[in-house]
Amino acid sequence: MLMLATNNFSSKNMIGKGGFGHVYKGYLQDGTVIAVKRLKDGNAIGGEIQFQTEVEMISLAVHRNLLRLYGFCMTTTERLLVKKIHQEKKIDLLVDKDLKNNYDRIELDEIVQVALLCTQYLPSHRPKMSEVVRMLEGDGLAEKWEASQRAESTRSRGNELSSSERYSDLTDDSSLLAQAMELSGPR
């Protein structure tokens, strides 16, 4: 059924890729639009644990901005996650309407990936400005994005950070905030 929905995982239907594998857009028989994440190598060492962890975490996560797990498929050769795509959340809506589709979709996806990397929860996980410039010039984004996606899929499994590291980041934020307020104040 998922082979049919994605036209045999056609490259024309690929809408993303990351540490987990490739993501394909598909259409179920009832017209539901889905995203199917396909594990790169279902038999890879740790692949099954990674898959099971992702299924568990997605099943538990509830937030209005998160896609809910629609289903999954696990065979001897395949590991697939299925999420329902909500059409009202199109990335194209971020683009200025005056451009009238006169932009590169791949470049738009890369810009959004850089933006998402820059808005990670902990400042220590965000790229430095010099890294951002390099990524926007096409150097290192794929690796940084894949690393971020791998970390994201395992981050929820346990507390990666000790509480002291968490507080250290908050302290760093506070001192940066104080510096910013001081610099932006009246002269």
N, C-alpha and C positions, 0 to 999 in steps of 0.2 A: 504494500500500500504506500509506504514512504518512497519507494523507488518510483512509483507512478506519480506521486504528488510532486516530486522534484525533477521529473523527467530524467530518471536514472542518474541523479546527482550531476546534472549537466553543468558545465562551467558557466553557462549563460545564467544559471540560477544562483551562482555563488554570490553571497552578499557580505561575506566576511571571512576572516581567518585569524587564528590566534594559537595560543599554546595548546589548546584542547584539540584543535583540528579546524576543519572548514565548516562554514555555516551556509546552508542553502535555503532559499525561499521556495515554498511549495504551496500547492492548493489541494485541499481535501475535496472529496466528491461533493460535500455539501457547500463548497465555496469558501470555507474557512481558510484564511491565509496563515501559514505556519512558517516557523524558522526551524530547521533541522540541523543540530550540531552533530557532526560526524567525527568521532575520535580518529585521530591520524592512524594509529596502529592498535587495533583492539586487543592484540596479543602482546603488546609491549609490557615490559616489566613495570609494575606499578600502575598500568593503564586501567585495570579493573578497579583498583582501589580508588584511583582518581575519579573514575566514572561514578562509582557508588557514592563517593563523597559529594560530588556535584549533584547527583539526584537527591540525596538527603538534604543538602543545604538549600537547594532551590525549592524543595517541597516545604521546608520550614519557613523560608523567607516570605514575609508578607509586607508589601509596601505598594502604594499606588503607582510608583514609578518603575516597579520591577515586573517583568513578565513572569507569569505563573507557569509552572511546568504543566504542559498539556498532556504529556505522556513520554514514555521512553521505550527503547527496544534494545534488547541485549541477546545476541546470538553468539555462536562460537567464533564468528569472524567480524561481527559488527557491534558497535556501541553507538547508539543514537539518542539524542535528547530532542524532544519536540516541545516548542513553545508557540503559543498563539501570538501572532503579530497584531498589534493594535494599529490600525491604519491611520488614526488621527495623530500619531506621533511620528510624522515623516521627517527625516533629516533634511529634506529639500526645503522645508518650511523655514530653516535657518538662513536660507539664501535670499538676498535682496531680489524682490520681484522684478526690478528693472533689468536684471541680467537675462531674464527670459530664457532659461536653460542654456545660456552661453557661458558655461563653466564646466570644468573637468570633474566628474563625479568621484573619481579616485582621489583627486587632490582634496576635494571636500571631505571625504572619509578620513584622509590623513590629518587634516586640520582638526577635525573633531576628536580624533585619537590623541593628538597633542594636547588639546584642551582638556580632555578627560585625565590625561596624565598629570596635568598642571593643577587639577582640582582634587587630588587624592587627599584623604582625611589627614594623614600625618605629613607635616612639612618635610620631614626627612625622606619621604617616599616620592616627593615631587622632583622633577628635573630642574637643574639649575638653568638660568637664562641662556648660558652659552650652549647647553645641550638642546634647549628648545630651538635656538637658531639653527643648529646643525640638523635637527630633525626636520625642520621646515624646509631646509635645503635638500632634504632627501637622504641624509646620512644617519643611520642608526635607529630610525623610527621603528622598523619592523622588529628588531631585536628587543628594544625597550618595551614595545607594546606586548609582544609575546611573553616577556618576563613578567610584566604587570598582570597579564591574564592568568598566567600560571600561579602567581602569588595570590591573586584574587580568588581562584578556585580552591585554594587550600587555606586561605587566611582564616576563614570562619571555623575551621576544625578545632582550633585551640588558640589560646592566647599566645601569639608570637612574641609579644613584648612583655617584658617584666613591668610591674607597676612603676618602678623607678624610671624606666625609659619613657613610659607614657607621661609621667609628671615632668620629666626633663623636657619633653617636647612642648608641654603646656607652658613651662617656665620660659623656654626659648621664644614661644609665641608672645608671651607677656612682655618680655624685654624688647622684642621687635616692635610690638604695638606702642610701647612707651617711646622708643626711638622715632617711630613714624609720627606720633603725635607731637613730639618735641620739634622735629624737622618741619612739620606742616603748620606749626603755630605762627603767631604774628612775629614779625622781625623787629 
